[in-house]
Amino acid sequence: MNTKTVQGILSVALLLSLGPMAHAQYTGPNAKPVVTTAAAAAKAADDTPVVLEGTLERQLTSDTYEFRDASGTVKAEIDEEDFPQKIGATTRVRLHGEVDRDWKSVEIDVKRIEIP
């Protein structure tokens, strides 16, 4: 291996070792697929893991927002303390969470927000 290859491998290993930034999940038999679009999240089963990239278009209630990507919109519940910084309507975000479905609505229970 050349020096650049070794440096690349070490860089990836370092990034993967950063606990709070890494998002581990089970990938073995019977693993739930991760949903990656608002449209798919709106149709997914309760507790389905999601990673969505798009924008928070507007605030609906104190902790509920309208998330939009190229496929459409879905509501996202985000606690104030989970915002990494001030986020505007045009700021691209990556939401990590799960589908929260009840008999009349669907929203994403956001566990973590990143600015990609």
ZARO-852812 format. One record per residue: residue number from 1; residue in three letters; chain; x, y, z of N, C-alpha, C in turn. Coordinates in pm, 1 decimal. Each point is the difference from the previous one (the first is absolute). Example, Ala and Ser with C-alpha at 12.3 -4.5 7.8 and 13.67 -1.06 7.14 Angstrom:
residues 2
{1 "ALA" "A" {1319.0 -569.0 780.0} {-89.0 119.0 0.0} {90.0 120.0 0.0}},
{2 "SER" "A" {-35.0 105.0 -72.0} {82.0 119.0 6.0} {-77.0 109.0 73.0}},
END
This chain:
residues 116
{1 "MET" "A" {84.6 -118.8 0.0} {-84.6 118.8 0.0} {88.4 124.1 0.0}},
{2 "ASN" "A" {-48.4 101.5 -69.8} {76.4 123.3 -0.1} {-42.7 88.9 117.1}},
{3 "THR" "A" {70.9 108.3 19.5} {-23.7 89.4 113.5} {-139.3 62.2 -3.0}},
{4 "LYS" "A" {-46.6 38.4 -118.6} {-133.0 61.4 -9.8} {-109.9 -98.3 37.7}},
{5 "THR" "A" {15.7 -125.4 -37.6} {-98.4 -102.0 35.5} {-4.6 -19.3 150.3}},
{6 "VAL" "A" {115.9 -8.7 62.7} {6.8 -17.4 145.8} {-61.6 120.8 69.8}},
{7 "GLN" "A" {31.3 121.0 -47.7} {-56.9 120.4 59.2} {-151.9 1.1 -14.6}},
{8 "GLY" "A" {-49.3 -42.9 -115.0} {-144.0 -5.9 -21.6} {-67.5 -97.1 95.1}},
{9 "ILE" "A" {60.7 -116.0 17.1} {-55.5 -101.2 91.0} {-0.2 52.0 142.9}},
{10 "LEU" "A" {107.6 65.4 40.1} {6.8 55.1 135.2} {-101.6 112.2 20.2}},
{11 "SER" "A" {-22.2 81.3 -101.3} {-99.1 107.4 9.6} {-140.1 -56.7 18.8}},
{12 "VAL" "A" {-34.1 -101.4 -77.2} {-131.0 -63.6 12.9} {-14.2 -63.6 137.7}},
{13 "ALA" "A" {103.9 -67.9 46.9} {-4.5 -62.4 132.3} {-20.4 104.5 108.8}},
{14 "LEU" "A" {66.4 114.0 -12.4} {-16.4 107.2 97.4} {-143.2 52.2 0.0}},
{15 "LEU" "A" {-55.4 24.7 -116.5} {-137.9 48.7 -8.7} {-98.5 -99.4 59.4}},
{16 "LEU" "A" {22.6 -127.2 -25.3} {-90.9 -102.0 52.4} {11.4 -15.6 150.6}},
{17 "SER" "A" {113.1 38.1 55.6} {19.7 -15.2 144.1} {-59.1 115.2 80.1}},
{18 "LEU" "A" {-44.4 104.6 -64.0} {-58.3 114.6 69.9} {-141.9 -35.0 43.2}},
{19 "GLY" "A" {-13.9 -42.2 122.8} {-125.0 -51.8 52.9} {-125.0 77.3 -32.6}},
{20 "PRO" "A" {-15.1 126.3 45.9} {-125.0 71.9 -22.8} {-30.5 24.4 -147.1}},
{21 "MET" "A" {100.6 3.1 -84.2} {-24.2 26.9 -140.6} {-40.0 -126.0 -75.8}},
{22 "ALA" "A" {39.3 -115.0 50.4} {-33.5 -125.5 -67.4} {-143.2 -38.7 34.5}},
{23 "HIS" "A" {-68.4 -60.3 -95.7} {-137.8 -42.6 22.6} {-5.4 -149.4 -27.8}},
{24 "ALA" "A" {13.8 -79.7 104.8} {2.3 -144.9 -15.6} {-141.3 -53.7 -12.7}},
{25 "GLN" "A" {-9.9 -108.2 -69.8} {-129.5 -66.4 -11.8} {23.4 -146.7 -31.1}},
{26 "TYR" "A" {-99.0 -80.5 29.4} {6.1 -143.3 -27.6} {-21.5 -23.3 -148.1}},
{27 "THR" "A" {83.4 -82.1 -62.3} {-12.6 -26.1 -143.7} {-12.7 -148.8 -31.7}},
{28 "GLY" "A" {-21.6 -82.8 101.5} {-8.8 -143.7 -21.9} {-139.0 -44.2 -42.9}},
{29 "PRO" "A" {-26.6 -130.6 12.3} {-130.7 -53.3 -39.5} {-114.2 72.7 71.8}},
{30 "ASN" "A" {-107.2 23.3 -70.6} {-119.9 67.0 50.6} {21.3 146.7 34.3}},
{31 "ALA" "A" {110.0 59.9 -45.5} {24.1 141.9 24.8} {-102.7 82.7 -76.9}},
{32 "LYS" "A" {-44.0 107.3 62.0} {-92.8 90.6 -68.2} {79.7 85.1 -97.9}},
{33 "PRO" "A" {-47.8 14.9 -122.9} {70.5 87.7 -93.6} {-12.5 145.3 44.9}},
{34 "VAL" "A" {99.9 79.0 -29.9} {-3.3 141.7 33.9} {-67.6 75.1 -114.3}},
{35 "VAL" "A" {-102.7 76.1 31.8} {-73.6 78.0 -97.9} {76.6 130.5 -23.3}},
{36 "THR" "A" {7.7 44.1 -126.6} {80.8 117.9 -31.2} {-74.4 111.6 -73.3}},
{37 "THR" "A" {-133.2 -10.4 -15.4} {-76.5 109.3 -61.0} {-123.5 30.3 84.3}},
{38 "ALA" "A" {-46.5 123.8 -10.0} {-120.1 40.5 72.6} {-121.5 -81.9 -44.2}},
{39 "ALA" "A" {-11.8 -23.6 -131.2} {-113.9 -76.8 -51.3} {0.9 -142.7 54.6}},
{40 "ALA" "A" {115.7 -62.8 3.6} {9.5 -136.8 53.3} {-26.4 -0.6 150.2}},
{41 "ALA" "A" {47.9 101.7 70.6} {-22.3 8.2 144.3} {-148.3 14.3 31.2}},
{42 "ALA" "A" {-73.0 76.0 -81.1} {-143.7 20.2 21.7} {-78.5 -129.5 -14.6}},
{43 "LYS" "A" {54.6 -97.2 -72.7} {-67.6 -128.3 -22.1} {56.7 -112.8 85.1}},
{44 "ALA" "A" {111.5 24.7 68.8} {70.3 -105.8 73.9} {-71.9 -37.0 128.8}},
{45 "ALA" "A" {31.8 -118.4 49.2} {-57.1 -49.6 124.7} {56.2 76.2 119.8}},
{46 "ASP" "A" {-73.2 -3.5 110.4} {42.9 62.0 124.7} {137.8 -54.2 40.0}},
{47 "ASP" "A" {85.5 86.6 50.9} {134.5 -31.9 49.4} {101.7 -31.8 -109.1}},
{48 "THR" "A" {-34.4 19.9 -127.2} {96.2 -21.3 -108.1} {109.0 106.1 8.9}},
{49 "PRO" "A" {127.9 -41.0 -1.8} {109.0 98.1 4.0} {1.6 85.1 -127.2}},
{50 "VAL" "A" {34.9 128.8 15.9} {8.3 90.8 -113.8} {126.1 85.0 8.9}},
{51 "VAL" "A" {52.9 32.6 -115.5} {104.2 101.3 -15.1} {-42.6 82.2 -120.8}},
{52 "LEU" "A" {-42.0 123.6 25.8} {-56.0 85.3 -104.1} {87.8 122.1 -21.4}},
{53 "GLU" "A" {16.8 40.3 -126.6} {73.9 121.9 -31.2} {-90.4 94.9 -75.7}},
{54 "GLY" "A" {-8.5 123.1 49.2} {-83.3 101.5 -62.3} {1.2 125.7 83.4}},
{55 "THR" "A" {-115.3 67.1 9.0} {-9.7 124.6 76.1} {-119.6 -3.6 94.3}},
{56 "LEU" "A" {9.2 79.4 106.0} {-113.3 20.5 89.5} {-67.8 127.5 -48.6}},
{57 "GLU" "A" {-109.4 -16.0 -71.6} {-63.5 113.4 -66.4} {-67.3 98.0 94.3}},
{58 "ARG" "A" {-64.4 -52.5 104.0} {-68.0 89.3 93.3} {-27.6 -72.3 130.4}},
{59 "GLN" "A" {-17.3 79.1 105.5} {-33.0 -52.7 131.4} {-151.2 -4.7 12.8}},
{60 "LEU" "A" {-54.3 -116.5 38.8} {-145.1 -17.9 11.5} {-48.5 19.7 143.3}},
{61 "THR" "A" {74.4 -53.3 96.4} {-27.2 19.0 143.0} {134.6 21.1 67.9}},
{62 "SER" "A" {1.9 3.0 131.9} {125.4 26.1 70.0} {109.4 -102.0 -30.8}},
{63 "ASP" "A" {-37.6 -124.2 -30.3} {102.2 -101.3 -29.3} {-29.4 -81.4 -126.6}},
{64 "THR" "A" {-90.6 46.9 -85.5} {-34.0 -69.4 -123.8} {29.5 90.0 -119.3}},
{65 "TYR" "A" {64.1 -58.3 -102.5} {43.3 73.1 -118.2} {-45.0 -73.1 -125.2}},
{66 "GLU" "A" {-10.3 72.5 -109.5} {-26.7 -61.3 -128.9} {134.2 -22.1 -68.8}},
{67 "PHE" "A" {33.5 -126.9 -22.4} {123.9 -36.8 -68.2} {-31.3 -23.3 -147.2}},
{68 "ARG" "A" {85.7 48.3 -89.6} {-20.6 -18.8 -144.0} {127.5 -50.9 -64.5}},
{69 "ASP" "A" {-18.7 -98.4 -89.3} {106.9 -42.0 -89.9} {-60.8 -9.3 -139.9}},
{70 "ALA" "A" {74.0 -52.6 -94.9} {-47.6 -5.9 -138.9} {-126.5 -84.4 -15.4}},
{71 "SER" "A" {-26.8 -91.4 94.4} {-114.4 -89.8 -12.3} {-128.8 55.6 60.7}},
{72 "GLY" "A" {11.4 101.6 85.4} {-118.0 55.3 65.0} {28.2 48.6 140.4}},
{73 "THR" "A" {-103.2 -2.5 84.6} {13.7 51.0 136.9} {-46.0 -103.0 101.4}},
{74 "VAL" "A" {47.8 16.2 122.8} {-42.7 -79.7 113.6} {25.4 84.7 125.2}},
{75 "LYS" "A" {-82.3 -17.1 102.0} {20.6 71.4 125.5} {116.9 -62.3 75.0}},
{76 "ALA" "A" {75.1 85.4 69.1} {114.2 -45.9 79.4} {-8.8 60.9 138.8}},
{77 "GLU" "A" {5.0 -85.0 102.5} {-0.9 47.6 138.0} {144.4 10.1 46.7}},
{78 "ILE" "A" {40.5 122.7 37.5} {138.6 25.1 37.9} {2.0 80.0 129.3}},
{79 "ASP" "A" {65.2 -53.0 101.5} {14.9 72.7 125.4} {99.2 114.1 -18.9}},
{80 "GLU" "A" {-25.4 112.4 64.2} {83.9 119.4 -15.1} {147.0 -28.5 29.1}},
{81 "GLU" "A" {27.0 -82.5 100.0} {139.4 -27.9 37.0} {74.0 -86.5 -103.0}},
{82 "ASP" "A" {-72.9 -55.9 -98.2} {64.0 -82.0 -102.9} {50.9 81.1 -119.0}},
{83 "PHE" "A" {-32.4 130.4 -5.5} {49.9 82.8 -109.5} {148.3 29.1 21.8}},
{84 "PRO" "A" {85.5 -31.6 -99.3} {143.3 23.4 16.7} {37.4 147.6 -11.4}},
{85 "GLN" "A" {-82.4 77.7 -66.3} {21.6 143.0 -21.8} {-128.8 56.9 -54.4}},
{86 "LYS" "A" {-1.3 130.5 -27.1} {-118.9 59.3 -60.2} {-15.9 -54.6 -141.3}},
{87 "ILE" "A" {-122.9 -38.4 -32.3} {-29.4 -60.2 -130.0} {-113.2 79.5 -64.2}},
{88 "GLY" "A" {23.0 46.0 -122.9} {-101.3 74.3 -73.3} {-75.0 -89.6 -97.6}},
{89 "ALA" "A" {-95.9 57.1 -69.2} {-83.4 -76.4 -93.1} {77.5 -50.1 -121.5}},
{90 "THR" "A" {116.6 57.2 -27.5} {79.4 -44.1 -115.1} {122.9 -81.0 40.9}},
{91 "THR" "A" {20.3 -21.2 129.5} {114.3 -77.2 48.5} {-23.2 -148.0 -26.2}},
{92 "ARG" "A" {92.4 -65.0 -70.3} {-10.8 -145.6 -21.6} {33.2 -70.3 129.8}},
{93 "VAL" "A" {-83.4 -98.1 34.2} {20.0 -76.9 123.2} {-9.0 -149.0 -29.6}},
{94 "ARG" "A" {58.7 -78.7 86.5} {-14.4 -146.0 -3.4} {-62.8 -39.0 133.8}},
{95 "LEU" "A" {-118.3 -60.6 -7.4} {-72.7 -42.1 119.3} {16.2 -149.7 20.9}},
{96 "HIS" "A" {34.4 -40.2 121.7} {7.4 -140.3 38.6} {-110.2 -23.4 102.3}},
{97 "GLY" "A" {-83.0 -99.1 -23.8} {-107.3 -27.5 93.7} {-78.5 -122.4 -40.4}},
{98 "GLU" "A" {-129.1 1.6 37.3} {-86.3 -112.7 -35.2} {-141.7 49.8 -22.4}},
{99 "VAL" "A" {-74.1 -78.1 -75.7} {-138.4 31.8 -29.6} {-84.2 -17.8 126.3}},
{100 "ASP" "A" {-82.1 98.4 28.2} {-93.5 -5.3 111.5} {-139.9 8.2 -60.3}},
{101 "ARG" "A" {-65.6 -114.9 -11.2} {-130.5 -10.1 -65.9} {-106.8 -31.3 104.0}},
{102 "ASP" "A" {-109.4 76.6 -6.3} {-119.0 -37.1 77.4} {-117.1 -9.9 -96.4}},
{103 "TRP" "A" {-119.4 -16.7 48.2} {-113.0 -30.3 -87.6} {-36.0 113.4 -94.4}},
{104 "LYS" "A" {42.6 124.9 29.3} {-39.2 109.6 -87.7} {114.9 83.5 -55.3}},
{105 "SER" "A" {123.9 -25.2 41.8} {110.1 82.7 -49.9} {132.4 -76.1 -1.2}},
{106 "VAL" "A" {94.5 57.9 -73.4} {135.9 -53.6 -7.8} {95.4 116.7 16.3}},
{107 "GLU" "A" {99.1 -19.5 83.7} {107.0 98.4 10.9} {129.7 -72.4 32.0}},
{108 "ILE" "A" {109.6 70.8 -18.6} {130.8 -55.8 29.2} {42.3 46.7 138.4}},
{109 "ASP" "A" {31.9 -94.2 86.8} {53.4 30.9 131.9} {151.2 13.0 -18.3}},
{110 "VAL" "A" {48.6 123.2 -7.0} {140.0 26.6 -31.6} {85.6 -17.5 124.6}},
{111 "LYS" "A" {104.1 -79.6 -13.8} {94.3 -25.5 109.1} {125.9 85.3 -12.3}},
{112 "ARG" "A" {35.3 35.9 -126.1} {122.7 74.9 -25.1} {-12.2 76.1 -130.8}},
{113 "ILE" "A" {54.5 123.2 -1.5} {3.7 82.5 -121.0} {145.3 29.0 -33.8}},
{114 "GLU" "A" {32.7 -8.7 -128.9} {132.6 37.7 -47.9} {-17.2 103.5 -109.2}},
{115 "ILE" "A" {102.0 82.8 -16.5} {7.8 89.8 -114.0} {103.2 -62.9 -93.6}},
{116 "PRO" "A" {-45.2 -61.5 -111.8} {94.6 -71.8 -86.0} {95.3 93.1 -74.4}},
END
